[in-house]
C-alpha cells in the first residue's frame, strides 16, 4: 500500500497530524508512506520510523510561471508513484489540486471550504463543529477510512540526531529538574511579554529553587532569550537559536514542564507527554490548543475581543488578552503542577 500525505506546514500542524500515520502503519505495517513537506521542516520527520520518503515542497517557487517546469516535473513524479491513497490533511486549494493530479485510487481530505478544497477531493471529512480540535479532525479521517485509532501510540519517537546534540552541547539538561520557557510565537500578538517571563523566572526561583530554567526559541528569538536570561544570571540556560529542530524536540523531552505561548513547540511538548502551562490571547485553544491539556490553558477572561483570531491587535488596550495575565498567577499554576507531579 502506497500513501501520500499532503501536509507541508506548519510545525504544530504536522505534529497534530502524526497520529494519522502512526495508526495507519499499525493497521498496515507494510505501507509505504510519503510526506509532502516544506524543506525547512524536513528535519522534523527525517528520522521518523513510519515515513518512507519526504517530498520537498518549495513554497517560494512552486506553481510560479517562472518555475513551471520544476513544478510540473514534481507533479508528474508524484503521479508516477501510483499511490493507493492520498490524504490531504491541509485542506487548501493547492494541496487538493496536487492530490487530484496524483490520480490515486482513493483521495481523502479535510472538508475545509475556505478555498473550496472539497470540490477537488474524492472524499471529504468535515469538521464536526467549529470548536473541534485539529487532532480530533485528523482522527476523523482515520475513522472515515475504517482504521482503529484508540490504541496507545508513541507520538514522537526519539530523534537520534537531536539526542546527540543535547548530549554533546548541553549535557546539563540530562539531570535535575528543568522548566522550559517558550517566549516566541509566529505572531507578535501571541507573545506574552518577555518581561513577564523574566518576572516569572524570579518567582519560580523562589518557589522552586531546585529547578533550573531553559529558554527555547529560534534564531529570530535570541533577544527574547537574552532578556529573560538576564533576570537570573547562571540559573537560566538560553537555548534560543542554538538548537536544531531535532535538538529542540529532545531538549523539550528533558523538561518537566513547559511555559509557552501558542506556538509549535507547545504542541511538541504535548506530543511528548510533557505538562504545559499555555498562555493564550488572540487564538482559540479549543481548536488548536495543547491537545489533552486544555485545562492547562491560561487566558484573560471577559475580554470582548478575544479570541479575535487576528495577527494584529486592534483593541484600545494593546495586547490586553496577554498583558493582563499576571506572572504570579502563572507561577502559582507551575508550582501546583510540580507539586502534583513531582516530589521536590
Phi, psi and omega in degrees: 000126180248129186232139173241127176257125177258099179205076188288333183202172351260191182305306181297320181296321179291319176301317179301325186276346185301324178303335180298313182285332177298311181288328178296316178291328177297321180282327182231081187302332183266007183297142173260113185249119174255156184224126177271119194209153174297139179304324182294339181257000181300323178301336179298325185246003188300327182251019184287128185290343184261001183248129181278316187208141174257130180253115185288138175243111180268100185298328185290330184247339188296128175084352180279144186298332179288345180234029186296328180294320179295318179296313180298322179298317179292319179299317179294323178296320177294319181297322182287351175287341179054059181293143173281328184215132171243131179245115176266095181263010173262319175071030177245170186302317183299311182291326178294320179292320177298315179300319179296320181294332181295338178055045179288162177298328180216132182232112183239135181216172175289133180277066182257119186268008180304320180237022175062032180302321182301340178296334184254343181282152175286316179223137183239142180247108182286157173287130186301313177219170180294341182256004179298131181294148182304318181298317180294327176295317178296321178294332175295332175296318176297318179300320178298326180276355182076026182258125178299145183215028180255346180291149178298145177226159169266103188298313182229090176300159182300139175262109183303321180295321178292319178300318180297320179295317180296313182294328181279314191260334185222060184296339180296340179289347184276000180215158178082183180260132183231137171248128179266144172244135173236089187275349182267172174190159183296318175268137177299326184276012168257006186260115168300138186305141179300327178297328178290322174298320179296317177296321177299318180301316180296319180294318180293327178296330177280317185280325184230069185295341180286346185263147169249166185240136174240132181257124181257154177162163180276183182300333181275005181241017183294328179295323177297315180298318181295318181298316181290319182297330180292343181292329181217077181305131179087348181251350183239128177263113181273109181257003184298130179073009186243359183240141169289173178298313174297326178294322176298317179300313183287332174294317178294329179297335182268000178276146171275340180194151178234127170264123195212151166280178177282095184202171187307311180302334175301317180288327175298311181300318179297317179296331178279357180081018180270138176292146178233156163242107190256130184257112186246138176236274187277353185251164186263110182297329182299328182271320187220025179281186181294112188298128181080359181227033181298337177291348179261014178270133175248133176208159180283123182280159168062032171265128184292342185262349188251138358277132182270340181061029180243151182271004174226140181271128178244010181285150184296334174254096189307129176057032180300329182299335179252318184294337179281353175281116188278132178305325179292325175297317179295317179300321179295318178297316179297315180301315180295324178297317178293316181301324181283328188252344185222151175259101183257000000 
